[in-house]
Amino acid sequence: MALEEYVAKRDFTRTAEPKGRRGKAGGQRFVIQKHDARRLHYDLRLELDGVFKSWAVTRGPSLLAGEKRLAVQVEDHPLDYGDFEGNIPKGEYGGGSVIVWDRGSWRPDGDPAAGLKKGRLSFTLEGDKLAGGWHLVRMHKRRGEKRDNWLLIKQDDAAARPEDAPDITEERPDSVLSGRSNADVAGGVPAGEAQPATPAKPAKRPAKKARAPKRGEPVFVPPCLARLEASPPTGDRWLHEIKFDGYRIEAILADRKVTLWTRTGLDWTDTFGQEIPDAIAALAADSLVIDGEVVVESEAGASDYVALREDLSAGRTDRFRYYAFDLLHLDGQDLRGLPLVERKARLKQLIGRAAADQPLRFSEDFPEKGDLVLQHACRLSLEGIVSKRSDAPYRSGRSGDWIKSKCSDRQEFVIAGWVPSTATPKSIGSLVLAYHENGRLVHAGRVGTGFSRATARELWERLHQLEPTRMPFAKSPERNDRDVRWVEPQLVAEVEFRGWTGDLLLRHASFRGLRDDKPAEEIVREVPDGQEAAEPAPPEPAPAEPPKKPARRRQSSAPAVRLTHPDRVYWPEDGITKQGLADYYADVWKWLAPHVVARPLSLLRCPDGVDGKCFFQKAPWRGIDKAVAVLDNPGEGGDTVLAIEGLDGMIALVQGGVLEAHAWGARVDDLDRPDQLTFDLDPDEGIGWDAVREAALEVRQRLSDHGLESFLKTTGGKGLHVVVPLQPKAGWEEAKAFCKDLAEAMAADSPQRFTATMSKQKRKGRIFVDWLRNGRGNTAVAAYSTRARSGAPVSTSIGWDELNLDVRGRHFTLANLPGRLGHLDADPWAGFFRLKQTLPVESRAKKGKKR
């Protein structure tokens, strides 16, 4: 960056900064200037070829070996700048106070010009405060970035400090040239009149005072961060809020202009479009600082990080919503010292009640106990909750005033390497993950699912641009890593997983998206301080005895099933692979098993994924695995049925491209007598959730009038299933007649609401009470089976008390359902398989007419 850029940015009739020209080459001075501009930072300048090569180090240098500090490369500065101390006027480029914090000489390791070009410059400093070896490592340039971002890293040598040593920027905060602080310079204290510099306590840093918000001039405030714990805190002084799944954003209104900052202080104002800034600018305030989160919401109103990333990639801005949860500054008043409840009250009054389509929302809190709020959030497949001390001031950093409790394990990891896809060219198949610990990179395993088709290609392109490197771990972490392409650990991935193995590797990891707002050097393993939550009670197991009849035509030895092409994508837009589907079924098997084991199955196969050809399969196909049993089916309806006896059978179906499992209402050892009935409530387009909910409750009441208890599940589509467990006494004709009579009774009593006829004309504006699934050979999608639809929705057993929220469609998905199951106290269908009730054939459904 030539000196012309330095000159072009400055008006030397207003600023005392030196104009300067290129000097003679050959000098080896370095200087670090502490610059309290819009944000406090430290300018590192290395003399090379007659200029100062310059970087803005946002948090200042650290003497802790291996600790990385972001260093943004800026324009070259003249050599005269090395002695500059003073005030740059407000309104000018870099307005604020400048002191010479450290200076001395530097010595490059090797050719510095080659190191700068390659993106890795190693050197030694000999200064008043800093010494020893250092690295500058260039990061991959993200989309929209104009500057080159580097990392400043202290080498592990005699000059490095231990972890418990004081921060050098706090221990020695003042100028080595004049002894002044930035506050002294800002206050006009002449050089030579400053008090002798003394080590400063962290709480009294001059920079903290200089950066405090002033009237009309709010500044970026480092955010308060939540500490991870296994369970929410108890007591009356805590408020509990839903944890959002988006980007943490600080909004600042000053001089009638709104800027949006990430948690690390990056200006993302242009990233989310104009609707959010316009909504904030319209508030009744001259200046403010709001802490909140930008999200994209699903149809059910839950924040969806994957949808957020998709909208960002597509350039869509119409679905972004900003949930505000704290107010730090308002019209010249710094509110951080006030209790949270008072700050939130002012924020709520400022925002008011926003309509559902407005981009600015207030984040409500819940007065109930934290464990109840978390339980409710997890049952609805939300990410978790954040508990906040109601009487606490706003403190930047991880003070313990905020506690986060999650429904499932999710955190960020550094991408250390990648493996090409075996199924799609120019796409990644899996990522090798890592985190930092004691200055080293620690292997965390791989993630091989969760990549949409577009994301897999985007990652391939971004990873190709990173500098190749050697394997970064002390020893090879995997038996066979010959397929891994190792890269500089610069990109950060958010990953959802199902816990850690004994070797501290991720279990059932799924990629959620890149985190461009978090630097790689800050990524560590998150470990909750509390105890792990107890595992919920599993559903009742399927009967253990093997079926005796009908006789098997082919014996099932149930071998372990090998997946071929595990990175084949089954849901391209959602990035769910064959391996991801297998992992899901392994994870939920204890819940799924009672609904599919030893039951005839009708299978929807999509060997090329949901975008390819899909077809129902009731008979064996060529190459079917032996873990899938082929059984005799005497009587009408066909000569064979397919069934499975364990998890191996389910994985074999995954290998065969099965994306939906539909089960009979009978077991293979009693095909002619159903043990459950299903009423499928199928609403016409445009019918709202309230109508569907009321229909389910009416079916439940009519069944109750016949002395029958019923259970509820989502279909993964637009309707609901009401399911009745039975003792297998009545035959199919009796069962079908009972269901038909009940459906026709509902249609007769409320013809404007219901129809019992499949005809599309009859269904217009109504809910079809589908009773036809209750015949021999007819099926209904099994609970916990995925659906071959966008978003990978899952048919899910729910409690009747969960009907207050719209849970249709994509509310429960392959990605979020395991988190829900992990936080249930009990199976919503507890008692289903033990219930001793029989079909009241003699009464029929006519007695169940609406009263």
KEGUGU-463346 format. One record per residue (C-alpha): residue in three letters; x, y, z. Coordinates in pm, whole numbers, plus 50000, padded with zeros to 5 digits. Each point is the difference from the previous one (the first is absolute). Example, Ala and Ser with C-alpha at 12.3 -4.5 7.8 and 13.67 -1.06 7.14 Angstrom:
REM residues 2
ala512304955050780
ser501375034449934
This chain:
REM residues 851
met500005000050000
ala501815030849874
leu500425032950191
glu497615016349754
glu497124983550185
tyr501305013950330
val500145035449855
ala496604997549828
lys498244991550325
arg501255030350194
asp499465037649997
phe503345013250127
thr498525034850058
arg497934983950281
thr502164971850136
ala503505002250149
glu500964966049859
pro503215001749795
lys499665001649621
gly503194980549955
arg501644984549697
arg501574966849931
gly503284997650188
lys503204981449930
ala499814962550000
gly501994979350247
gly498625010950339
gln498534974950245
arg497945020750241
phe496664989050138
val497425020150187
ile496634991950158
gln497645029450045
lys497014997750231
his497175016449811
asp496725008750176
ala497845007149695
arg496474987249946
arg501314968350163
leu503174996250200
his502684980749812
tyr503794997149966
asp501745008949672
leu502984977349929
arg502495015649757
leu503044982149856
glu502555020249801
leu500574984649656
asp501195015649673
gly499765035750130
val496474998450147
phe498204985550299
lys498014969149905
ser496995003550232
trp497374978350168
ala497205009850241
val500014974250282
thr496505001850146
arg500784986850350
gly503675007950011
pro502934975750005
ser500094971150247
leu503144984750152
leu498184966950054
ala501554974449764
gly497644988749726
glu497285025450078
lys498755015649678
arg498995036449963
leu498225013649695
ala502205024549804
val498345018849712
gln502515012349743
val499635037349928
glu501785024549771
asp503775005250018
his501085028850228
pro502995023249960
leu502994994750228
asp499385033950163
tyr496834985150144
gly502044978950243
asp500385029550241
phe496455013449970
glu497975005650316
gly496955022350012
asn496335004349918
ile498524993849657
pro496975023249980
lys496534985350018
gly498564995349652
glu503384993449847
tyr501194965449899
gly500974981450319
gly498795028050226
gly501194994750360
ser503094999850221
val503304983049909
ile502954990850222
val503224980749929
trp499354969050209
asp503184981249906
arg502975003549764
gly503314983749916
ser501474978849719
trp498774969649813
arg501814972449811
pro498214978649738
asp500574962749969
gly500934996349633
asp498855022449716
pro497265023350138
ala498655008949656
ala499534963049919
gly498394994250339
leu497505028249943
lys499164986849656
lys499534964650124
gly497945011650299
arg502304988150279
leu502585023950149
ser502144988950295
phe502205024950186
thr501655009750330
leu499235031650198
glu502325018550238
gly497925027250162
asp499385016250337
lys496954977950062
leu500014972849736
ala502774975449917
gly500624965949849
gly498604982749694
trp496675007749831
his497944988749701
leu497675019249770
val497724975849811
arg497605012249733
met496414987250012
his497814991449703
lys498095030649882
arg496294996050060
arg497315011649763
gly499665037950010
glu503245006350190
lys502235027049853
arg502934996950240
asp502334970850063
asn499514985050345
trp503014984650172
leu500644983250333
leu502755012550232
ile501364970450200
lys502714998950269
gln502524971849959
asp500714976650290
asp503415012550123
ala501655015950303
ala498135032749945
ala496584982950017
arg497965003050319
pro498034973350188
glu496215000049987
asp499585014950348
ala502315029649928
pro498425034749963
asp499125012749655
ile502835022449879
thr497525025749866
glu498455002950348
glu503264997750191
arg501715027649800
pro497295021149835
asp501855033149946
ser502385015449746
val503674990049993
leu500715033749838
ser498295024650237
gly498544979650285
arg496535012649909
ser496834979749973
asn497475003649720
ala497775018350248
asp502855024450069
val500445006949631
ala496265003549949
gly499895024350294
gly502825021349865
val502704990850257
pro503325011249844
ala502854975649956
gly502225000150309
glu497205009450242
ala498384965950031
gln500254980750326
pro502464970949993
ala498474969149845
thr498984972950247
pro498554965949938
ala496275004049955
lys497364977150140
pro497674985649738
ala496995017650147
lys501685034249965
arg501354998849649
pro500105034949852
ala498674985349676
lys496874988750178
lys499295035150119
ala500865015549668
arg497634976249815
ala497015004750229
pro496955012549813
lys499535037650002
arg496885019549923
gly499174996249635
glu503114978849943
pro499264963950092
val502794975549919
phe500284962549952
val499894981350330
pro501604965550021
pro497024977050064
cys499024981650314
leu500524962949927
ala498104970650144
arg501764972050185
leu498944964749905
glu498524978550275
ala498134967149987
ser496905013750172
pro498515034550065
pro500705018150329
thr497374999750272
gly498605028450205
asp497715030049957
arg502665024349881
trp500364983949657
leu498105008549683
his499824973849725
glu499875007249626
ile499904977849692
lys503474995349850
phe499995012449642
asp501724981449719
gly501485028449796
tyr502675027250001
arg500665020350315
ile499815036349887
glu500475033050183
ala498015028649845
ile501255035850045
leu498025031249911
ala502065032149987
asp499715031449789
arg496834985649841
lys502014970549865
val499654963550103
thr502944975949997
leu499854962650074
trp503024983650167
thr500844963550052
arg501084987550340
thr503655004049895
gly499555035749880
leu499594995149623
asp497755024649819
trp497234979349836
thr497575028549937
asp499704991649631
thr499654962650058
phe496374998550110
gly498375025349766
gln498305032550092
glu496844989450184
ile501624994350340
pro502035032649998
asp496895019149887
ala497934985250282
ile502625009550259
ala500385035049855
ala496235004750032
leu500094995350379
ala499395030350222
ala503685004850085
asp502895022249890
ser502674974650091
leu500024964750137
val501844966850024
ile497894968149985
asp501224964550053
gly498104973549807
glu500044972849738
val499124998549629
val498084968549906
val497864984349730
glu496944982150134
ser498384967649889
glu496284996649931
ala499464991450366
gly501825031350118
ala503254983350113
ser503345015449898
asp501764979449733
tyr503755005549949
val500124979049683
ala497265021349844
leu501925031150108
arg503134988049822
glu497974991149691
asp498515035049987
leu503415015950041
ser501434978949718
ala497045007949775
gly500085037350079
arg496484999150148
thr499265025750272
asp496214999450035
arg499864973050271
phe502575014250243
arg498685008250347
tyr501925017950275
tyr499124988950352
ala501145026450250
phe500704987850353
asp502035027750167
leu500375037949992
leu503485013050084
his499785036749908
leu497145024349941
asp500175037149908
gly503345007150162
gln499464978250307
asp502124969150063
leu497544974050132
arg502454971850061
gly500105006350374
leu496254995450037
pro498454966450094
leu498934978349707
val496295002550085
glu500155037849973
arg501954999249674
lys497494975349852
ala497055021050116
arg501405030449820
leu500724979149692
lys496464986049992
gln498525034750035
leu502265012249719
ile499134972149755
gly496354994550094
arg497974971449858
ala501264991049655
ala497744984249741
ala500844965049878
asp501455012949674
gln502195027150156
pro503794995249996
leu500595013750353
arg498734979150295
phe500355000550378
ser501334968050159
glu497594990650275
asp501094982150315
phe498144973550198
pro499345001350376
glu499744962150041
lys502824979150146
gly502934995049766
asp499734962249978
leu496375002749890
val500835026349738
leu502854978349867
gln497814969149993
his497325018349803
ala502585014449757
cys501534965849938
arg496644982949950
leu499395025249723
ser503434992649849
leu501425034550071
glu503735005150061
gly499765006950373
ile499675029250242
val502145027850147
ser499555008150370
lys500975035250113
arg500395015250343
ser497185025150029
asp501905022650240
ala503354999949817
pro501585028649805
tyr501224994149644
arg503534986150019
ser501984992149687
gly501554965449978
arg499034967250166
ser499255012950350
gly497494973150101
asp497065024449996
trp498654981349695
ile499694962049990
lys499094980349687
ser498414965550012
lys499674981149672
cys497564973949875
ser502714982949794
asp503745002449975
arg501085026549754
gln503105021449975
glu502555014149758
phe503074981049878
val503005009449790
ile500224983449658
ala503444983549986
gly499514979349685
trp497494986749751
val499244969549789
pro498625002149643
ser496564985549933
thr499934965649843
ala496595007049846
thr500105035949872
pro502935017249821
lys501405032550138
ser498234994850333
ile501194990850346
gly499004966950154
ser501075006150359
leu501955024150219
val502674992750259
leu499245020450312
ala502155013350282
tyr500095024650290
his502685018750191
glu501324988650335
asn503115013250177
gly501245016149681
arg499664968249794
leu497494987249747
val498114969350126
his498274975449767
ala496224996850052
gly499014975649723
arg498185004449671
val496645013149885
gly498644984649682
thr496385011049984
gly498025032250008
phe501455014649678
ser497475011449744
arg501054996149639
ala500785037149977
thr501835000250335
ala502154970049902
arg501105018549686
glu500555032850186
leu502144982750261
trp502014982749727
glu500735033949842
arg500885017350327
leu502194971750127
his501814998449664
gln501045036350052
leu501594993350338
glu503704993250026
pro500684962350005
thr501944989150305
arg501284969250175
met497904979650237
pro499695024550296
phe499754975150286
ala502804985050207
lys499254965849853
ser497654986549738
pro496524999950158
glu498484974949759
arg500994965849874
asn499725010449638
asp500405036949932
arg501464996949650
asp496805014449856
val500145031350218
arg501045033749852
trp501475019350292
val499595038149997
glu500855029950215
pro497484999350289
gln498195032549920
leu496364990949930
val497544993450282
ala497094975549972
glu497004997250229
val499224963350064
glu497194982050180
phe500864966650153
arg498844973650246
gly502745001550259
trp503634988550018
thr501554965649981
gly502424987450261
asp502825012049772
leu498445034949992
leu498814997549642
leu496625012749884
arg497074975749976
his497525003549713
ala501225034449894
ser497975021149756
phe501205031849831
arg497815030550069
gly501925027649823
leu503125021649990
arg500465026550269
asp501565030149835
asp499415020550316
lys502364979650221
pro503804998549959
ala501584965649991
glu502525008050272
glu497215003650260
ile498504965449944
val500374977050302
arg498084969550118
glu496875010550189
val499514980050318
pro497005007050225
asp500755007050364
gly496904981250120
gln499194963149990
glu498754983449686
ala496224996949981
ala498594965850078
glu499004979249703
pro496224999949945
ala497964969050043
pro500014980249676
pro496784989649830
glu498674965750065
pro501904974049800
ala498404978849736
pro499224964750116
ala503254980650007
glu498704965749891
pro500564992749631
pro496904997549781
lys498794964349954
lys497895004749693
pro499745004949717
ala503004978649917
arg503085017249866
arg500944994249643
arg503535011350057
gln501894999150324
ser501365033250128
ser503434996950157
ala499995037550073
pro503665006549918
ala501665033650054
val499115021749702
arg502635019249805
leu499025032749837
thr501385005949653
his500565036449903
pro499045013050346
asp500425035949878
arg497274995849736
val497585028650063
tyr496394989750057
trp498625034850082
pro502085023349778
glu498645033050126
asp500434989550361
gly503334982449959
ile498894967150154
thr501994970349878
lys499504962650012
gln502344999450301
gly498035027850166
leu496754980649962
ala501614968650142
asp501385019850294
tyr496545014550066
tyr498354965850012
ala502764986650225
asp499445029550229
val496214996350028
trp499814962449967
lys498614993450347
trp497115023449916
leu499474987749644
ala500304962550057
pro496514993250147
his498415015649691
val501904980749730
val501394967650145
ala498044968749902
arg497455020249798
pro499444997249626
leu501485030749835
ser499255019149686
leu503095019749902
leu500495032149805
arg503354996149825
cys501915029449853
pro503424985349906
asp501155033349855
gly498525021450277
val496835020650020
asp500815017749672
gly500154967149813
lys497434973649918
cys498074986950301
phe497734969350007
phe498224978050253
gln501444965350055
lys498094971650164
ala501954970949852
pro503714991550019
trp502355015749747
arg503214988149843
gly502855003450245
ile497815003850309
asp502004993850316
lys499374968550200
ala499225021550303
val496645006849834
ala497704969850042
val497714988549719
leu496974983050157
asp497004981149870
asn496735019149977
pro497194974449975
gly496635012749885
glu499135030749801
gly502385028749947
gly503094982949860
asp502264970250053
thr502815016250206
val500615028150243
leu503245017050108
ala500945003650366
ile503015007350218
glu501004986450338
gly502595025050120
leu502145030449929
asp502014981249736
gly496804996349802
met499345037350021
ile503535008149884
ala499524975549714
leu496945020149894
val502125031650009
gln502564983049777
gly497144991849761
gly498965036449977
val496924997250222
leu499015034650121
glu496564991350139
ala498824969350194
his496224994250001
ala498754972950235
trp496944977850014
gly497675003250297
ala500784963450080
arg503004978650089
val501484973149776
asp498844972450236
asp496335010649971
leu499445016049662
asp496214996550007
arg499305018750324
pro501125036350047
asp501555011950324
gln499615036949915
leu497815023349797
thr501015032949838
phe497825030049918
asp501875022649757
leu498845036350014
asp500915014449660
pro499105037149965
asp499395017349669
glu502365028049900
gly499475031850198
ile498464983950307
gly501655013850313
trp501504981950294
asp497135007750237
ala497614980649777
val502354969849987
arg500515001250376
glu496245001350066
ala499464970849762
ala502524978750191
leu498345008450332
glu496594990649856
val501284966349881
arg501464994450345
gln496685008250167
arg497984977449771
leu502394971450070
ser499805007150370
asp496204997749976
his500584964249885
gly502354993450291
leu503115001849783
glu503165018950094
ser501935015049708
phe503445014149928
leu501285027349769
lys502835004249753
thr501055023649725
thr500234986649647
gly502955020749884
gly497525016749766
lys497045023350046
gly497804977150210
leu499854978950316
his499474963350083
val497764989150287
val500994964250088
val498054974550205
pro501824969950153
leu497934967850014
gln500174964850120
pro500004979849674
lys496494985450033
ala497925014549714
gly500724994149634
trp500775025649729
glu496425002849871
glu498655008550345
ala502815024750061
lys499545016949664
ala496245002950050
phe500465016150341
cys502425025949863
lys497775007649701
asp496965005450222
leu501895023850228
ala501345020549706
glu496565001749835
ala498425010650329
met502425029350022
ala499275009949640
ala496244997450059
asp500105021450313
ser502325026749852
pro499844997649618
gln501595034349964
arg503074988250196
phe500484963049919
thr499684974749722
ala500374962450008
thr500404997949622
met503374999349823
ser498685020149703
lys501965032249957
gln496805018649916
lys498414988950327
arg503145009550195
lys500075036349886
gly500145022450308
arg499644970050234
ile502044975050198
phe499934964649862
val499584975550287
asp501854971649829
trp498794966450133
leu501314979949704
arg503354992050168
asn498234973950211
gly499704971449753
arg502124969149952
gly503205009749822
asn499465037450047
thr502675019650185
ala500785032550178
val503415016450032
ala501744986750311
ala500735022450296
tyr503595013149979
ser500304991849630
thr501385027449779
arg498035013449704
ala501335004849647
arg499255037150006
ser501975032250024
gly501445005050346
ala500024962750085
pro496915002250226
val499274971250236
ser496694984850106
thr500135005650375
ser498064987150300
ile498795029550208
gly497855005350308
trp496505014449985
asp501285029350206
glu502315009949712
leu497205010349767
asn500285036450105
leu502825004949747
asp499854993149627
val502154968849965
arg499194991049641
gly502424996849710
arg503645007350076
his499615007250370
phe501574966750099
thr502854989749771
leu502864975549982
ala502275027950122
asn498095011250308
leu497974969850114
pro502834982450194
gly500365031650209
arg496304998450087
leu500194963250094
gly503045006150218
his498025023750222
leu496704981750036
asp499224987350350
ala498024971449848
asp498734986849670
pro496895020149891
trp498494966249909
ala500804983650334
gly497624971050056
phe499064996849631
phe501104963849966
arg498674989750342
leu496535014249956
lys497374972450017
gln497105012849792
thr497904983649732
leu497905012649714
pro496355005850102
val498654984349683
glu496454998250129
ser499775037450072
arg501555013249675
ala500755036649957
lys496375011249970
lys499925003150377
gly502905024049975
lys498105027449822
lys500735035050113
arg497875010650295
